[in-house]
Amino acid sequence: MLLDIHLFKKYLLSMKNMKINIINKYDDKSYNEVIEKVLKNGLNILDKRDSGINIVLVGSAEITELNKQYRKLDYETDVLTFPDGYLNNLGDVFISVPRTIEQSTEFGHSFERELGFLTIHGLLHTLGYDHETEDDEKIMTDLQNRVLKKSGLNR
């Protein structure tokens, strides 16, 4: 996915062989600490330390347009994942900051916890996990909870 370099801030962090790109197209705030912690813990737990991933923070209009374009669903969603797998790049995860704010209030936990949840949720989707069946949902939920707990992001 090509992104206009003038529209976002890019942050690249290498931890051992991990390559994490955080691109904030939404605002001037830094969300890196939470995202990095969750991804580092998730990639370690999943034994994917030699992987790279792109996290793109966007607003309502952009995630709605992406959802419409790629999933044929004309509404705002919270997270969209575009798996890659080429040269250990797991893919791109788009997170809606406005939906993150709304859902943190709705679910009664912190913004950081919701951002961490959406980050690990997207990471798992890049690796092929899904929640289409009850068994698959349990596996995914257990992994998400394990990573969030290790990251200190409990409900």
C-alpha positions as CSV (number, residue, x, y, z in Angstrom):
1,M,0.0,0.0,0.0
2,L,1.5,3.3,-1.0
3,L,1.3,6.2,1.4
4,D,1.9,9.9,0.7
5,I,5.1,10.8,2.7
6,H,3.9,14.3,3.3
7,L,0.7,13.2,5.0
8,F,2.1,11.2,7.9
9,K,4.8,10.9,10.4
10,K,6.8,7.7,10.2
11,Y,8.4,6.0,13.0
12,L,10.8,3.0,12.5
13,L,11.9,0.9,15.4
14,S,14.2,-2.1,15.1
15,M,14.3,-4.6,18.0
16,K,16.7,-7.3,17.1
17,N,15.3,-8.3,13.8
18,M,11.8,-6.9,14.4
19,K,10.8,-4.0,12.1
20,I,7.9,-2.0,13.3
21,N,6.7,1.0,11.3
22,I,4.1,3.2,12.9
23,I,2.5,5.8,10.6
24,N,0.2,8.3,12.2
25,K,-2.0,9.9,9.5
26,Y,-4.5,11.0,12.1
27,D,-2.9,13.6,14.4
28,D,0.3,14.8,16.0
29,K,0.2,12.6,19.1
30,S,2.5,9.7,19.6
31,Y,0.9,6.3,20.2
32,N,4.2,4.5,19.7
33,E,4.8,3.3,23.3
34,V,1.6,1.2,23.5
35,I,1.9,-0.1,20.0
36,E,5.5,-1.1,20.3
37,K,5.0,-2.8,23.6
38,V,2.1,-4.9,22.3
39,L,3.8,-5.8,19.1
40,K,7.1,-6.7,20.8
41,N,5.3,-8.9,23.3
42,G,3.1,-10.4,20.6
43,L,5.9,-11.1,18.1
44,N,7.9,-12.7,21.0
45,I,5.0,-14.9,22.2
46,L,4.2,-15.9,18.6
47,D,7.9,-16.6,17.9
48,K,7.9,-14.1,14.9
49,R,10.9,-12.0,16.1
50,D,12.3,-11.8,12.5
51,S,9.1,-10.1,11.2
52,G,8.1,-6.7,10.2
53,I,4.7,-5.0,10.4
54,N,3.2,-1.6,9.5
55,I,0.7,0.0,11.8
56,V,-1.2,3.0,10.2
57,L,-3.4,5.2,12.4
58,V,-6.2,6.9,10.5
59,G,-9.4,8.8,10.9
60,S,-13.0,7.9,10.3
61,A,-13.2,8.9,6.6
62,E,-10.1,7.0,5.6
63,I,-10.9,3.7,7.3
64,T,-14.5,3.9,5.9
65,E,-13.1,4.4,2.4
66,L,-10.7,1.5,2.8
67,N,-13.5,-0.7,4.2
68,K,-15.7,0.2,1.2
69,Q,-12.9,-0.3,-1.3
70,Y,-11.5,-3.6,-0.1
71,R,-14.4,-5.2,1.8
72,K,-17.4,-3.6,-0.1
73,L,-18.7,-2.5,3.3
74,D,-19.7,1.2,3.5
75,Y,-19.2,1.9,7.2
76,E,-16.5,2.9,9.6
77,T,-14.7,-0.1,11.2
78,D,-12.1,-0.1,14.0
79,V,-9.3,-2.1,12.4
80,L,-8.4,-3.4,8.9
81,T,-5.7,-5.9,8.1
82,F,-3.9,-6.4,4.9
83,P,-1.6,-9.5,5.2
84,D,1.6,-9.6,3.2
85,G,4.1,-12.3,4.2
86,Y,6.7,-11.2,1.6
87,L,10.2,-11.1,3.0
88,N,8.9,-11.5,6.6
89,N,6.7,-8.4,6.3
90,L,3.5,-9.5,7.9
91,G,1.5,-6.7,6.4
92,D,-0.4,-3.5,7.1
93,V,-2.8,-2.9,10.0
94,F,-5.0,0.2,9.8
95,I,-6.5,1.4,13.1
96,S,-9.2,4.1,13.4
97,V,-8.2,6.4,16.2
98,P,-11.8,7.8,16.6
99,R,-13.2,4.3,16.8
100,T,-10.5,3.4,19.4
101,I,-11.6,6.4,21.5
102,E,-15.3,5.5,21.2
103,Q,-14.8,1.8,22.0
104,S,-12.6,2.5,25.0
105,T,-15.5,4.5,26.5
106,E,-18.1,2.0,25.4
107,F,-16.2,-0.9,27.0
108,G,-15.2,1.0,30.1
109,H,-11.4,0.7,29.8
110,S,-8.5,3.0,28.8
111,F,-7.7,4.3,25.4
112,E,-4.3,2.5,25.7
113,R,-6.0,-0.8,26.4
114,E,-8.3,-0.5,23.4
115,L,-5.4,0.6,21.1
116,G,-3.4,-2.4,22.4
117,F,-6.3,-4.7,21.7
118,L,-6.8,-3.5,18.2
119,T,-3.0,-3.7,17.6
120,I,-2.7,-7.4,18.7
121,H,-6.0,-8.2,16.9
122,G,-4.6,-6.8,13.7
123,L,-1.3,-8.6,14.2
124,L,-3.0,-11.9,14.6
125,H,-5.0,-11.4,11.4
126,T,-1.8,-10.8,9.5
127,L,-0.7,-14.3,10.7
128,G,-3.9,-15.9,9.5
129,Y,-5.8,-16.1,12.8
130,D,-9.5,-15.4,12.6
131,H,-12.7,-15.6,14.7
132,E,-15.1,-17.2,12.2
133,T,-15.8,-20.2,14.3
134,E,-16.2,-20.6,18.1
135,D,-12.9,-22.6,18.4
136,D,-11.0,-20.1,16.3
137,E,-12.4,-17.2,18.3
138,K,-11.3,-18.8,21.6
139,I,-7.7,-19.3,20.2
140,M,-7.5,-15.7,19.1
141,T,-9.1,-14.4,22.3
142,D,-6.7,-16.4,24.5
143,L,-3.7,-15.1,22.5
144,Q,-4.9,-11.5,22.6
145,N,-5.5,-11.7,26.4
146,R,-2.0,-13.2,26.9
147,V,-0.3,-10.4,25.0
148,L,-2.4,-7.7,26.6
149,K,-1.6,-9.1,30.1
150,K,2.1,-9.3,29.3
151,S,1.9,-5.7,28.1
152,G,0.2,-4.6,31.4
153,L,-3.1,-3.7,29.5
154,N,-5.7,-5.5,31.5
155,R,-9.3,-4.4,31.7
